[in-house]
Amino acid sequence: MDGIEITPARREDATRLHWALSCLSRDLGDCHATGPDDLLRHGFSDPPAFLALLASRNDETLGALVASPVFSTTRGGAGLYVSDLWVSERARGAGLGKRLLAAAPALAPEDWTVTFLKLAVYHDNPGARRLYERLGFEPRGDETVFDLQGPALANLRKRS
C-alpha cells in the first residue's frame, strides 16, 4: 500500500472523516449517531475533545482513527483512548491499522505527552483482537468497561 499518507484531520476534512466513521459503523453493524457538525464542534474546537487521523492515497480515504486524551494516575501519565479505528476493505491486510496506531502518539498535540494507548474491542471481532495482540496490546482482566448514558446520565446530572 505505497503512497498512503497519514495526516491529522482538519476542519475541512470533517465530511471525509464522517464518511470513514460511517463505514466503520456499517462494518461493525453499529448505530451511527454522529454527524459532520458533531465532529466539527467536538474535534476542531479549542481545546479539541479528540484527535482524528486520516489515511489517504491521492483523493481516496483508506483509513481513519479517532482518539481522545486520558490521564491515568496508576500509569503515571497521559495517554490516548482510541475510540475508532477503520481501514477500508481495499487496504486491509497491508499494515495500515498498525500505521494509524503508531501515528496517533506522534501526531497528537505536543502537550498531550502520550505515554500509553488504550482501546476496547468487540468480543465478536477476532480479527481486530489478533491485530492488537500482535502489536502488544494486552487485555486488562482487572477492568470492566461501563457506560452511562440517556436517562441514567440525566438522573445523575440532577444529583449534582
Phi and psi in radians as a Rosetta constraint file:
Dihedral C 1 N 2 CA 2 C 2 CIRCULARHARMONIC -1.208 0.35
Dihedral N 2 CA 2 C 2 N 3 CIRCULARHARMONIC 2.741 0.35
Dihedral C 2 N 3 CA 3 C 3 CIRCULARHARMONIC 1.435 0.35
Dihedral N 3 CA 3 C 3 N 4 CIRCULARHARMONIC 0.123 0.35
Dihedral C 3 N 4 CA 4 C 4 CIRCULARHARMONIC -1.506 0.35
Dihedral N 4 CA 4 C 4 N 5 CIRCULARHARMONIC 2.281 0.35
Dihedral C 4 N 5 CA 5 C 5 CIRCULARHARMONIC -1.961 0.35
Dihedral N 5 CA 5 C 5 N 6 CIRCULARHARMONIC 2.333 0.35
Dihedral C 5 N 6 CA 6 C 6 CIRCULARHARMONIC -1.909 0.35
Dihedral N 6 CA 6 C 6 N 7 CIRCULARHARMONIC 2.142 0.35
Dihedral C 6 N 7 CA 7 C 7 CIRCULARHARMONIC -2.375 0.35
Dihedral N 7 CA 7 C 7 N 8 CIRCULARHARMONIC 2.677 0.35
Dihedral C 7 N 8 CA 8 C 8 CIRCULARHARMONIC -1.115 0.35
Dihedral N 8 CA 8 C 8 N 9 CIRCULARHARMONIC 2.413 0.35
Dihedral C 8 N 9 CA 9 C 9 CIRCULARHARMONIC -1.202 0.35
Dihedral N 9 CA 9 C 9 N 10 CIRCULARHARMONIC 2.520 0.35
Dihedral C 9 N 10 CA 10 C 10 CIRCULARHARMONIC -1.978 0.35
Dihedral N 10 CA 10 C 10 N 11 CIRCULARHARMONIC 2.957 0.35
Dihedral C 10 N 11 CA 11 C 11 CIRCULARHARMONIC -0.844 0.35
Dihedral N 11 CA 11 C 11 N 12 CIRCULARHARMONIC -0.778 0.35
Dihedral C 11 N 12 CA 12 C 12 CIRCULARHARMONIC -1.223 0.35
Dihedral N 12 CA 12 C 12 N 13 CIRCULARHARMONIC -0.140 0.35
Dihedral C 12 N 13 CA 13 C 13 CIRCULARHARMONIC -1.649 0.35
Dihedral N 13 CA 13 C 13 N 14 CIRCULARHARMONIC 0.050 0.35
Dihedral C 13 N 14 CA 14 C 14 CIRCULARHARMONIC -0.993 0.35
Dihedral N 14 CA 14 C 14 N 15 CIRCULARHARMONIC -0.680 0.35
Dihedral C 14 N 15 CA 15 C 15 CIRCULARHARMONIC -1.186 0.35
Dihedral N 15 CA 15 C 15 N 16 CIRCULARHARMONIC -0.742 0.35
Dihedral C 15 N 16 CA 16 C 16 CIRCULARHARMONIC -1.116 0.35
Dihedral N 16 CA 16 C 16 N 17 CIRCULARHARMONIC -0.749 0.35
Dihedral C 16 N 17 CA 17 C 17 CIRCULARHARMONIC -1.095 0.35
Dihedral N 17 CA 17 C 17 N 18 CIRCULARHARMONIC -0.761 0.35
Dihedral C 17 N 18 CA 18 C 18 CIRCULARHARMONIC -1.050 0.35
Dihedral N 18 CA 18 C 18 N 19 CIRCULARHARMONIC -0.741 0.35
Dihedral C 18 N 19 CA 19 C 19 CIRCULARHARMONIC -1.050 0.35
Dihedral N 19 CA 19 C 19 N 20 CIRCULARHARMONIC -0.815 0.35
Dihedral C 19 N 20 CA 20 C 20 CIRCULARHARMONIC -1.087 0.35
Dihedral N 20 CA 20 C 20 N 21 CIRCULARHARMONIC -0.756 0.35
Dihedral C 20 N 21 CA 21 C 21 CIRCULARHARMONIC -1.208 0.35
Dihedral N 21 CA 21 C 21 N 22 CIRCULARHARMONIC -0.537 0.35
Dihedral C 21 N 22 CA 22 C 22 CIRCULARHARMONIC -1.129 0.35
Dihedral N 22 CA 22 C 22 N 23 CIRCULARHARMONIC -0.694 0.35
Dihedral C 22 N 23 CA 23 C 23 CIRCULARHARMONIC -1.098 0.35
Dihedral N 23 CA 23 C 23 N 24 CIRCULARHARMONIC -0.740 0.35
Dihedral C 23 N 24 CA 24 C 24 CIRCULARHARMONIC -1.043 0.35
Dihedral N 24 CA 24 C 24 N 25 CIRCULARHARMONIC -0.842 0.35
Dihedral C 24 N 25 CA 25 C 25 CIRCULARHARMONIC -1.028 0.35
Dihedral N 25 CA 25 C 25 N 26 CIRCULARHARMONIC -0.769 0.35
Dihedral C 25 N 26 CA 26 C 26 CIRCULARHARMONIC -1.072 0.35
Dihedral N 26 CA 26 C 26 N 27 CIRCULARHARMONIC -0.817 0.35
Dihedral C 26 N 27 CA 27 C 27 CIRCULARHARMONIC -1.062 0.35
Dihedral N 27 CA 27 C 27 N 28 CIRCULARHARMONIC -0.599 0.35
Dihedral C 27 N 28 CA 28 C 28 CIRCULARHARMONIC -1.579 0.35
Dihedral N 28 CA 28 C 28 N 29 CIRCULARHARMONIC -0.120 0.35
Dihedral C 28 N 29 CA 29 C 29 CIRCULARHARMONIC 1.264 0.35
Dihedral N 29 CA 29 C 29 N 30 CIRCULARHARMONIC 0.461 0.35
Dihedral C 29 N 30 CA 30 C 30 CIRCULARHARMONIC -1.632 0.35
Dihedral N 30 CA 30 C 30 N 31 CIRCULARHARMONIC 2.763 0.35
Dihedral C 30 N 31 CA 31 C 31 CIRCULARHARMONIC -1.200 0.35
Dihedral N 31 CA 31 C 31 N 32 CIRCULARHARMONIC 2.577 0.35
Dihedral C 31 N 32 CA 32 C 32 CIRCULARHARMONIC -2.156 0.35
Dihedral N 32 CA 32 C 32 N 33 CIRCULARHARMONIC 1.772 0.35
Dihedral C 32 N 33 CA 33 C 33 CIRCULARHARMONIC -1.780 0.35
Dihedral N 33 CA 33 C 33 N 34 CIRCULARHARMONIC 0.036 0.35
Dihedral C 33 N 34 CA 34 C 34 CIRCULARHARMONIC -1.796 0.35
Dihedral N 34 CA 34 C 34 N 35 CIRCULARHARMONIC 2.401 0.35
Dihedral C 34 N 35 CA 35 C 35 CIRCULARHARMONIC -1.996 0.35
Dihedral N 35 CA 35 C 35 N 36 CIRCULARHARMONIC 3.015 0.35
Dihedral C 35 N 36 CA 36 C 36 CIRCULARHARMONIC -0.994 0.35
Dihedral N 36 CA 36 C 36 N 37 CIRCULARHARMONIC -0.630 0.35
Dihedral C 36 N 37 CA 37 C 37 CIRCULARHARMONIC -1.127 0.35
Dihedral N 37 CA 37 C 37 N 38 CIRCULARHARMONIC -0.640 0.35
Dihedral C 37 N 38 CA 38 C 38 CIRCULARHARMONIC -1.112 0.35
Dihedral N 38 CA 38 C 38 N 39 CIRCULARHARMONIC -0.728 0.35
Dihedral C 38 N 39 CA 39 C 39 CIRCULARHARMONIC -1.115 0.35
Dihedral N 39 CA 39 C 39 N 40 CIRCULARHARMONIC -0.760 0.35
Dihedral C 39 N 40 CA 40 C 40 CIRCULARHARMONIC -1.068 0.35
Dihedral N 40 CA 40 C 40 N 41 CIRCULARHARMONIC -0.815 0.35
Dihedral C 40 N 41 CA 41 C 41 CIRCULARHARMONIC -1.123 0.35
Dihedral N 41 CA 41 C 41 N 42 CIRCULARHARMONIC -0.711 0.35
Dihedral C 41 N 42 CA 42 C 42 CIRCULARHARMONIC -1.672 0.35
Dihedral N 42 CA 42 C 42 N 43 CIRCULARHARMONIC -0.552 0.35
Dihedral C 42 N 43 CA 43 C 43 CIRCULARHARMONIC -1.693 0.35
Dihedral N 43 CA 43 C 43 N 44 CIRCULARHARMONIC -0.283 0.35
Dihedral C 43 N 44 CA 44 C 44 CIRCULARHARMONIC -2.205 0.35
Dihedral N 44 CA 44 C 44 N 45 CIRCULARHARMONIC 0.516 0.35
Dihedral C 44 N 45 CA 45 C 45 CIRCULARHARMONIC -1.741 0.35
Dihedral N 45 CA 45 C 45 N 46 CIRCULARHARMONIC -3.081 0.35
Dihedral C 45 N 46 CA 46 C 46 CIRCULARHARMONIC -2.182 0.35
Dihedral N 46 CA 46 C 46 N 47 CIRCULARHARMONIC 1.915 0.35
Dihedral C 46 N 47 CA 47 C 47 CIRCULARHARMONIC -1.447 0.35
Dihedral N 47 CA 47 C 47 N 48 CIRCULARHARMONIC 2.709 0.35
Dihedral C 47 N 48 CA 48 C 48 CIRCULARHARMONIC -1.282 0.35
Dihedral N 48 CA 48 C 48 N 49 CIRCULARHARMONIC 2.545 0.35
Dihedral C 48 N 49 CA 49 C 49 CIRCULARHARMONIC -1.441 0.35
Dihedral N 49 CA 49 C 49 N 50 CIRCULARHARMONIC -0.307 0.35
Dihedral C 49 N 50 CA 50 C 50 CIRCULARHARMONIC -2.665 0.35
Dihedral N 50 CA 50 C 50 N 51 CIRCULARHARMONIC 2.865 0.35
Dihedral C 50 N 51 CA 51 C 51 CIRCULARHARMONIC -1.886 0.35
Dihedral N 51 CA 51 C 51 N 52 CIRCULARHARMONIC 2.382 0.35
Dihedral C 51 N 52 CA 52 C 52 CIRCULARHARMONIC -2.197 0.35
Dihedral N 52 CA 52 C 52 N 53 CIRCULARHARMONIC 2.390 0.35
Dihedral C 52 N 53 CA 53 C 53 CIRCULARHARMONIC -2.060 0.35
Dihedral N 53 CA 53 C 53 N 54 CIRCULARHARMONIC 2.551 0.35
Dihedral C 53 N 54 CA 54 C 54 CIRCULARHARMONIC -2.154 0.35
Dihedral N 54 CA 54 C 54 N 55 CIRCULARHARMONIC 2.406 0.35
Dihedral C 54 N 55 CA 55 C 55 CIRCULARHARMONIC -1.924 0.35
Dihedral N 55 CA 55 C 55 N 56 CIRCULARHARMONIC 2.186 0.35
Dihedral C 55 N 56 CA 56 C 56 CIRCULARHARMONIC -2.542 0.35
Dihedral N 56 CA 56 C 56 N 57 CIRCULARHARMONIC 2.733 0.35
Dihedral C 56 N 57 CA 57 C 57 CIRCULARHARMONIC -2.253 0.35
Dihedral N 57 CA 57 C 57 N 58 CIRCULARHARMONIC 2.116 0.35
Dihedral C 57 N 58 CA 58 C 58 CIRCULARHARMONIC 0.985 0.35
Dihedral N 58 CA 58 C 58 N 59 CIRCULARHARMONIC -2.115 0.35
Dihedral C 58 N 59 CA 59 C 59 CIRCULARHARMONIC -1.796 0.35
Dihedral N 59 CA 59 C 59 N 60 CIRCULARHARMONIC 0.123 0.35
Dihedral C 59 N 60 CA 60 C 60 CIRCULARHARMONIC -1.643 0.35
Dihedral N 60 CA 60 C 60 N 61 CIRCULARHARMONIC 2.174 0.35
Dihedral C 60 N 61 CA 61 C 61 CIRCULARHARMONIC -1.441 0.35
Dihedral N 61 CA 61 C 61 N 62 CIRCULARHARMONIC 2.107 0.35
Dihedral C 61 N 62 CA 62 C 62 CIRCULARHARMONIC -1.952 0.35
Dihedral N 62 CA 62 C 62 N 63 CIRCULARHARMONIC -0.218 0.35
Dihedral C 62 N 63 CA 63 C 63 CIRCULARHARMONIC -2.945 0.35
Dihedral N 63 CA 63 C 63 N 64 CIRCULARHARMONIC 2.827 0.35
Dihedral C 63 N 64 CA 64 C 64 CIRCULARHARMONIC -2.661 0.35
Dihedral N 64 CA 64 C 64 N 65 CIRCULARHARMONIC 2.654 0.35
Dihedral C 64 N 65 CA 65 C 65 CIRCULARHARMONIC -2.453 0.35
Dihedral N 65 CA 65 C 65 N 66 CIRCULARHARMONIC 2.395 0.35
Dihedral C 65 N 66 CA 66 C 66 CIRCULARHARMONIC -2.190 0.35
Dihedral N 66 CA 66 C 66 N 67 CIRCULARHARMONIC 2.259 0.35
Dihedral C 66 N 67 CA 67 C 67 CIRCULARHARMONIC -2.478 0.35
Dihedral N 67 CA 67 C 67 N 68 CIRCULARHARMONIC 2.580 0.35
Dihedral C 67 N 68 CA 68 C 68 CIRCULARHARMONIC -2.088 0.35
Dihedral N 68 CA 68 C 68 N 69 CIRCULARHARMONIC 2.612 0.35
Dihedral C 68 N 69 CA 69 C 69 CIRCULARHARMONIC -1.245 0.35
Dihedral N 69 CA 69 C 69 N 70 CIRCULARHARMONIC 2.494 0.35
Dihedral C 69 N 70 CA 70 C 70 CIRCULARHARMONIC -2.375 0.35
Dihedral N 70 CA 70 C 70 N 71 CIRCULARHARMONIC 2.716 0.35
Dihedral C 70 N 71 CA 71 C 71 CIRCULARHARMONIC -2.184 0.35
Dihedral N 71 CA 71 C 71 N 72 CIRCULARHARMONIC 2.380 0.35
Dihedral C 71 N 72 CA 72 C 72 CIRCULARHARMONIC -2.195 0.35
Dihedral N 72 CA 72 C 72 N 73 CIRCULARHARMONIC 2.090 0.35
Dihedral C 72 N 73 CA 73 C 73 CIRCULARHARMONIC -1.263 0.35
Dihedral N 73 CA 73 C 73 N 74 CIRCULARHARMONIC -0.521 0.35
Dihedral C 73 N 74 CA 74 C 74 CIRCULARHARMONIC -1.298 0.35
Dihedral N 74 CA 74 C 74 N 75 CIRCULARHARMONIC -0.442 0.35
Dihedral C 74 N 75 CA 75 C 75 CIRCULARHARMONIC -1.708 0.35
Dihedral N 75 CA 75 C 75 N 76 CIRCULARHARMONIC -0.162 0.35
Dihedral C 75 N 76 CA 76 C 76 CIRCULARHARMONIC 1.209 0.35
Dihedral N 76 CA 76 C 76 N 77 CIRCULARHARMONIC 0.616 0.35
Dihedral C 76 N 77 CA 77 C 77 CIRCULARHARMONIC 3.111 0.35
Dihedral N 77 CA 77 C 77 N 78 CIRCULARHARMONIC -3.072 0.35
Dihedral C 77 N 78 CA 78 C 78 CIRCULARHARMONIC -1.636 0.35
Dihedral N 78 CA 78 C 78 N 79 CIRCULARHARMONIC 2.651 0.35
Dihedral C 78 N 79 CA 79 C 79 CIRCULARHARMONIC -2.514 0.35
Dihedral N 79 CA 79 C 79 N 80 CIRCULARHARMONIC -3.015 0.35
Dihedral C 79 N 80 CA 80 C 80 CIRCULARHARMONIC -2.126 0.35
Dihedral N 80 CA 80 C 80 N 81 CIRCULARHARMONIC 2.303 0.35
Dihedral C 80 N 81 CA 81 C 81 CIRCULARHARMONIC -1.703 0.35
Dihedral N 81 CA 81 C 81 N 82 CIRCULARHARMONIC 1.965 0.35
Dihedral C 81 N 82 CA 82 C 82 CIRCULARHARMONIC -1.452 0.35
Dihedral N 82 CA 82 C 82 N 83 CIRCULARHARMONIC 1.849 0.35
Dihedral C 82 N 83 CA 83 C 83 CIRCULARHARMONIC -1.565 0.35
Dihedral N 83 CA 83 C 83 N 84 CIRCULARHARMONIC -0.465 0.35
Dihedral C 83 N 84 CA 84 C 84 CIRCULARHARMONIC -2.497 0.35
Dihedral N 84 CA 84 C 84 N 85 CIRCULARHARMONIC 2.289 0.35
Dihedral C 84 N 85 CA 85 C 85 CIRCULARHARMONIC -2.468 0.35
Dihedral N 85 CA 85 C 85 N 86 CIRCULARHARMONIC 2.072 0.35
Dihedral C 85 N 86 CA 86 C 86 CIRCULARHARMONIC -2.292 0.35
Dihedral N 86 CA 86 C 86 N 87 CIRCULARHARMONIC 2.376 0.35
Dihedral C 86 N 87 CA 87 C 87 CIRCULARHARMONIC -2.219 0.35
Dihedral N 87 CA 87 C 87 N 88 CIRCULARHARMONIC 2.290 0.35
Dihedral C 87 N 88 CA 88 C 88 CIRCULARHARMONIC -1.087 0.35
Dihedral N 88 CA 88 C 88 N 89 CIRCULARHARMONIC 2.667 0.35
Dihedral C 88 N 89 CA 89 C 89 CIRCULARHARMONIC -0.984 0.35
Dihedral N 89 CA 89 C 89 N 90 CIRCULARHARMONIC -0.640 0.35
Dihedral C 89 N 90 CA 90 C 90 CIRCULARHARMONIC -1.105 0.35
Dihedral N 90 CA 90 C 90 N 91 CIRCULARHARMONIC -0.472 0.35
Dihedral C 90 N 91 CA 91 C 91 CIRCULARHARMONIC -1.821 0.35
Dihedral N 91 CA 91 C 91 N 92 CIRCULARHARMONIC -0.041 0.35
Dihedral C 91 N 92 CA 92 C 92 CIRCULARHARMONIC -1.179 0.35
Dihedral N 92 CA 92 C 92 N 93 CIRCULARHARMONIC 2.533 0.35
Dihedral C 92 N 93 CA 93 C 93 CIRCULARHARMONIC 1.541 0.35
Dihedral N 93 CA 93 C 93 N 94 CIRCULARHARMONIC -0.005 0.35
Dihedral C 93 N 94 CA 94 C 94 CIRCULARHARMONIC -1.893 0.35
Dihedral N 94 CA 94 C 94 N 95 CIRCULARHARMONIC 0.184 0.35
Dihedral C 94 N 95 CA 95 C 95 CIRCULARHARMONIC 1.509 0.35
Dihedral N 95 CA 95 C 95 N 96 CIRCULARHARMONIC 0.208 0.35
Dihedral C 95 N 96 CA 96 C 96 CIRCULARHARMONIC -1.218 0.35
Dihedral N 96 CA 96 C 96 N 97 CIRCULARHARMONIC -0.636 0.35
Dihedral C 96 N 97 CA 97 C 97 CIRCULARHARMONIC -1.032 0.35
Dihedral N 97 CA 97 C 97 N 98 CIRCULARHARMONIC -0.777 0.35
Dihedral C 97 N 98 CA 98 C 98 CIRCULARHARMONIC -1.078 0.35
Dihedral N 98 CA 98 C 98 N 99 CIRCULARHARMONIC -0.737 0.35
Dihedral C 98 N 99 CA 99 C 99 CIRCULARHARMONIC -1.131 0.35
Dihedral N 99 CA 99 C 99 N 100 CIRCULARHARMONIC -0.703 0.35
Dihedral C 99 N 100 CA 100 C 100 CIRCULARHARMONIC -1.124 0.35
Dihedral N 100 CA 100 C 100 N 101 CIRCULARHARMONIC -0.763 0.35
Dihedral C 100 N 101 CA 101 C 101 CIRCULARHARMONIC -1.103 0.35
Dihedral N 101 CA 101 C 101 N 102 CIRCULARHARMONIC -0.695 0.35
Dihedral C 101 N 102 CA 102 C 102 CIRCULARHARMONIC -1.190 0.35
Dihedral N 102 CA 102 C 102 N 103 CIRCULARHARMONIC -0.582 0.35
Dihedral C 102 N 103 CA 103 C 103 CIRCULARHARMONIC -1.297 0.35
Dihedral N 103 CA 103 C 103 N 104 CIRCULARHARMONIC -0.463 0.35
Dihedral C 103 N 104 CA 104 C 104 CIRCULARHARMONIC -0.992 0.35
Dihedral N 104 CA 104 C 104 N 105 CIRCULARHARMONIC -0.925 0.35
Dihedral C 104 N 105 CA 105 C 105 CIRCULARHARMONIC -1.138 0.35
Dihedral N 105 CA 105 C 105 N 106 CIRCULARHARMONIC -0.600 0.35
Dihedral C 105 N 106 CA 106 C 106 CIRCULARHARMONIC -1.223 0.35
Dihedral N 106 CA 106 C 106 N 107 CIRCULARHARMONIC -0.584 0.35
Dihedral C 106 N 107 CA 107 C 107 CIRCULARHARMONIC -1.745 0.35
Dihedral N 107 CA 107 C 107 N 108 CIRCULARHARMONIC -0.025 0.35
Dihedral C 107 N 108 CA 108 C 108 CIRCULARHARMONIC -1.167 0.35
Dihedral N 108 CA 108 C 108 N 109 CIRCULARHARMONIC 2.708 0.35
Dihedral C 108 N 109 CA 109 C 109 CIRCULARHARMONIC -0.927 0.35
Dihedral N 109 CA 109 C 109 N 110 CIRCULARHARMONIC 2.426 0.35
Dihedral C 109 N 110 CA 110 C 110 CIRCULARHARMONIC -0.951 0.35
Dihedral N 110 CA 110 C 110 N 111 CIRCULARHARMONIC -0.666 0.35
Dihedral C 110 N 111 CA 111 C 111 CIRCULARHARMONIC -1.327 0.35
Dihedral N 111 CA 111 C 111 N 112 CIRCULARHARMONIC -0.054 0.35
Dihedral C 111 N 112 CA 112 C 112 CIRCULARHARMONIC -1.347 0.35
Dihedral N 112 CA 112 C 112 N 113 CIRCULARHARMONIC -0.405 0.35
Dihedral C 112 N 113 CA 113 C 113 CIRCULARHARMONIC 0.741 0.35
Dihedral N 113 CA 113 C 113 N 114 CIRCULARHARMONIC 1.197 0.35
Dihedral C 113 N 114 CA 114 C 114 CIRCULARHARMONIC -1.246 0.35
Dihedral N 114 CA 114 C 114 N 115 CIRCULARHARMONIC 2.133 0.35
Dihedral C 114 N 115 CA 115 C 115 CIRCULARHARMONIC -1.986 0.35
Dihedral N 115 CA 115 C 115 N 116 CIRCULARHARMONIC -0.158 0.35
Dihedral C 115 N 116 CA 116 C 116 CIRCULARHARMONIC -2.775 0.35
Dihedral N 116 CA 116 C 116 N 117 CIRCULARHARMONIC 2.761 0.35
Dihedral C 116 N 117 CA 117 C 117 CIRCULARHARMONIC -1.990 0.35
Dihedral N 117 CA 117 C 117 N 118 CIRCULARHARMONIC 2.499 0.35
Dihedral C 117 N 118 CA 118 C 118 CIRCULARHARMONIC -2.351 0.35
Dihedral N 118 CA 118 C 118 N 119 CIRCULARHARMONIC 2.519 0.35
Dihedral C 118 N 119 CA 119 C 119 CIRCULARHARMONIC -2.726 0.35
Dihedral N 119 CA 119 C 119 N 120 CIRCULARHARMONIC 2.931 0.35
Dihedral C 119 N 120 CA 120 C 120 CIRCULARHARMONIC -2.121 0.35
Dihedral N 120 CA 120 C 120 N 121 CIRCULARHARMONIC 2.642 0.35
Dihedral C 120 N 121 CA 121 C 121 CIRCULARHARMONIC -2.333 0.35
Dihedral N 121 CA 121 C 121 N 122 CIRCULARHARMONIC 2.447 0.35
Dihedral C 121 N 122 CA 122 C 122 CIRCULARHARMONIC -1.164 0.35
Dihedral N 122 CA 122 C 122 N 123 CIRCULARHARMONIC 2.498 0.35
Dihedral C 122 N 123 CA 123 C 123 CIRCULARHARMONIC -1.068 0.35
Dihedral N 123 CA 123 C 123 N 124 CIRCULARHARMONIC -0.531 0.35
Dihedral C 123 N 124 CA 124 C 124 CIRCULARHARMONIC -1.628 0.35
Dihedral N 124 CA 124 C 124 N 125 CIRCULARHARMONIC 0.447 0.35
Dihedral C 124 N 125 CA 125 C 125 CIRCULARHARMONIC -2.185 0.35
Dihedral N 125 CA 125 C 125 N 126 CIRCULARHARMONIC 1.235 0.35
Dihedral C 125 N 126 CA 126 C 126 CIRCULARHARMONIC -1.124 0.35
Dihedral N 126 CA 126 C 126 N 127 CIRCULARHARMONIC -0.513 0.35
Dihedral C 126 N 127 CA 127 C 127 CIRCULARHARMONIC -1.098 0.35
Dihedral N 127 CA 127 C 127 N 128 CIRCULARHARMONIC -0.765 0.35
Dihedral C 127 N 128 CA 128 C 128 CIRCULARHARMONIC -1.153 0.35
Dihedral N 128 CA 128 C 128 N 129 CIRCULARHARMONIC -0.722 0.35
Dihedral C 128 N 129 CA 129 C 129 CIRCULARHARMONIC -1.017 0.35
Dihedral N 129 CA 129 C 129 N 130 CIRCULARHARMONIC -0.785 0.35
Dihedral C 129 N 130 CA 130 C 130 CIRCULARHARMONIC -1.067 0.35
Dihedral N 130 CA 130 C 130 N 131 CIRCULARHARMONIC -0.758 0.35
Dihedral C 130 N 131 CA 131 C 131 CIRCULARHARMONIC -1.029 0.35
Dihedral N 131 CA 131 C 131 N 132 CIRCULARHARMONIC -0.885 0.35
Dihedral C 131 N 132 CA 132 C 132 CIRCULARHARMONIC -1.109 0.35
Dihedral N 132 CA 132 C 132 N 133 CIRCULARHARMONIC -0.709 0.35
Dihedral C 132 N 133 CA 133 C 133 CIRCULARHARMONIC -1.151 0.35
Dihedral N 133 CA 133 C 133 N 134 CIRCULARHARMONIC -0.703 0.35
Dihedral C 133 N 134 CA 134 C 134 CIRCULARHARMONIC -1.067 0.35
Dihedral N 134 CA 134 C 134 N 135 CIRCULARHARMONIC -0.582 0.35
Dihedral C 134 N 135 CA 135 C 135 CIRCULARHARMONIC -1.398 0.35
Dihedral N 135 CA 135 C 135 N 136 CIRCULARHARMONIC -0.163 0.35
Dihedral C 135 N 136 CA 136 C 136 CIRCULARHARMONIC 1.840 0.35
Dihedral N 136 CA 136 C 136 N 137 CIRCULARHARMONIC -0.001 0.35
Dihedral C 136 N 137 CA 137 C 137 CIRCULARHARMONIC -1.129 0.35
Dihedral N 137 CA 137 C 137 N 138 CIRCULARHARMONIC 2.486 0.35
Dihedral C 137 N 138 CA 138 C 138 CIRCULARHARMONIC -2.166 0.35
Dihedral N 138 CA 138 C 138 N 139 CIRCULARHARMONIC 2.416 0.35
Dihedral C 138 N 139 CA 139 C 139 CIRCULARHARMONIC -1.155 0.35
Dihedral N 139 CA 139 C 139 N 140 CIRCULARHARMONIC 2.510 0.35
Dihedral C 139 N 140 CA 140 C 140 CIRCULARHARMONIC -1.726 0.35
Dihedral N 140 CA 140 C 140 N 141 CIRCULARHARMONIC 1.671 0.35
Dihedral C 140 N 141 CA 141 C 141 CIRCULARHARMONIC -1.149 0.35
Dihedral N 141 CA 141 C 141 N 142 CIRCULARHARMONIC -0.312 0.35
Dihedral C 141 N 142 CA 142 C 142 CIRCULARHARMONIC -1.610 0.35
Dihedral N 142 CA 142 C 142 N 143 CIRCULARHARMONIC 0.136 0.35
Dihedral C 142 N 143 CA 143 C 143 CIRCULARHARMONIC -2.204 0.35
Dihedral N 143 CA 143 C 143 N 144 CIRCULARHARMONIC 2.561 0.35
Dihedral C 143 N 144 CA 144 C 144 CIRCULARHARMONIC -2.226 0.35
Dihedral N 144 CA 144 C 144 N 145 CIRCULARHARMONIC 2.306 0.35
Dihedral C 144 N 145 CA 145 C 145 CIRCULARHARMONIC -1.419 0.35
Dihedral N 145 CA 145 C 145 N 146 CIRCULARHARMONIC 2.230 0.35
Dihedral C 145 N 146 CA 146 C 146 CIRCULARHARMONIC -2.061 0.35
Dihedral N 146 CA 146 C 146 N 147 CIRCULARHARMONIC 2.553 0.35
Dihedral C 146 N 147 CA 147 C 147 CIRCULARHARMONIC -2.133 0.35
Dihedral N 147 CA 147 C 147 N 148 CIRCULARHARMONIC 2.529 0.35
Dihedral C 147 N 148 CA 148 C 148 CIRCULARHARMONIC -2.267 0.35
Dihedral N 148 CA 148 C 148 N 149 CIRCULARHARMONIC 2.124 0.35
Dihedral C 148 N 149 CA 149 C 149 CIRCULARHARMONIC -2.684 0.35
Dihedral N 149 CA 149 C 149 N 150 CIRCULARHARMONIC 3.086 0.35
Dihedral C 149 N 150 CA 150 C 150 CIRCULARHARMONIC 1.009 0.35
Dihedral N 150 CA 150 C 150 N 151 CIRCULARHARMONIC -2.415 0.35
Dihedral C 150 N 151 CA 151 C 151 CIRCULARHARMONIC -1.030 0.35
Dihedral N 151 CA 151 C 151 N 152 CIRCULARHARMONIC -0.619 0.35
Dihedral C 151 N 152 CA 152 C 152 CIRCULARHARMONIC -1.120 0.35
Dihedral N 152 CA 152 C 152 N 153 CIRCULARHARMONIC -0.708 0.35
Dihedral C 152 N 153 CA 153 C 153 CIRCULARHARMONIC -1.171 0.35
Dihedral N 153 CA 153 C 153 N 154 CIRCULARHARMONIC -0.724 0.35
Dihedral C 153 N 154 CA 154 C 154 CIRCULARHARMONIC -1.049 0.35
Dihedral N 154 CA 154 C 154 N 155 CIRCULARHARMONIC -0.736 0.35
Dihedral C 154 N 155 CA 155 C 155 CIRCULARHARMONIC -1.106 0.35
Dihedral N 155 CA 155 C 155 N 156 CIRCULARHARMONIC -0.726 0.35
Dihedral C 155 N 156 CA 156 C 156 CIRCULARHARMONIC -1.104 0.35
Dihedral N 156 CA 156 C 156 N 157 CIRCULARHARMONIC -0.725 0.35
Dihedral C 156 N 157 CA 157 C 157 CIRCULARHARMONIC -1.073 0.35
Dihedral N 157 CA 157 C 157 N 158 CIRCULARHARMONIC -0.611 0.35
Dihedral C 157 N 158 CA 158 C 158 CIRCULARHARMONIC -1.147 0.35
Dihedral N 158 CA 158 C 158 N 159 CIRCULARHARMONIC -0.407 0.35
Dihedral C 158 N 159 CA 159 C 159 CIRCULARHARMONIC -1.451 0.35
Dihedral N 159 CA 159 C 159 N 160 CIRCULARHARMONIC -0.153 0.35
